[in-house]
């Protein structure tokens, strides 16, 4: 049972709990409940303390010390609550975890207690400066441009949630001042010579692996490299691919067998037609028996079943084409061949095989719109990240155009034949003259 009294016209409640000897007081002000303990056992003294406390809160509200509005922490909590439910099945758990991490580690500690109206373009710029200086002091280098971009995107999404709920009237300007447009850069890929060097290295390892128990993994990696560079699939699309999603067909336009692939990935369900070079690797993948460890969760692990081939299984139509990523083995091959980074220091990964496919197709003169459709992306992305650095996209005949000089008319040519050129002295007379 709680004994309760009210003062100041019901604005403040003074109450005592059963197991407590001291009086407490509470009030609702600026959209929030506030409460403290008076630390008094006398009711009269408790009321006086509660009255003084309430009047001090009113003074803080007038001076701006107490915000009569939602804070950024409230907007961030509402955003996470909505985002995780609305994007269920559309965004990966890794992406959502990244948003939570950016909010909890960087954005909420800086903006959390601020009222939403206090988040102005100047405050956002102060955040950028504090973020850059903090990273420089801690790690010796500033955060990457893309990292800062993702944090500002997360900030914008939280503020848009506040706009939708009418906690603020408009979204502040979050654009970066003084910033020039980012320089044109390409994604890490393998040139034709580097790609040949890579698949020859994986073939050599598949034929003679460093450890015999990893022969299956080495063979899988070799076919993975050839398959990816001849289809242009994203790594996550390849890892979701089942044998029943791939069909070998005879394409009349190409005049050879190719793969028709039903792709499931970040852009939903789409279709892809491969190069003829992907057919033979896929046939080997389909025919190759698999050890029991192929169905385990470990990356490569020990291979105690390598000496018991009777336990190996032929893949079923519902099995994954690539049940393992072989990430560490791929890195080892790149390190051995000196291909781990491109000339600009960008690390090469399995995604670089997709970039290689796109770049080699462009260099062969393929239609950019058809490439975009086959790779389930946009022409804009192809032009921005791939076509800008492909030299074959520049037509020298169209660039080195020289306008022909007009010829002078006959009468004008005869009259000017013996006349001296303008700006020059006439030739001195000779003995024949």
ABEGO torsion letter per residue (X at the ends): XBBBBBBGGGABBBBBBAABABBBBBBBBGGBBBBBBAGBABAAAAAAAAAAAAAAAAAAAAAGABBBBBBAAAAAAAAAAAAAAAABGABBAAAAAAAAAAAAAAAAAAAAABBAAABBAAAAAAAAAAAAAAAAAAAGBBBBAAAAAAAAAAAAAAAAAAAAAGABABBBBABBBGBBBBBBBBBBBBBAAAAAAAAAAAAAAAABBABAAAAAAAAAAAAAAAAAAAAGBBAAAAAABBAAABBBBBBAAAGBBBBBBBBBBAAEBBBBBBBAAAAAAAAAAAABBBBAAAABABAAEBBAAAABAAABBBBBAABBABABAGAAAAAAAAAAAGAABBAAGBBBBAAAAAAAAAAAAAAAGBBAAAAAAAAGBBAAAAAAAAAAABAAABBAAAABBBBBBBBBBAAAAAAAAABBBBGBBBBBBBAAX
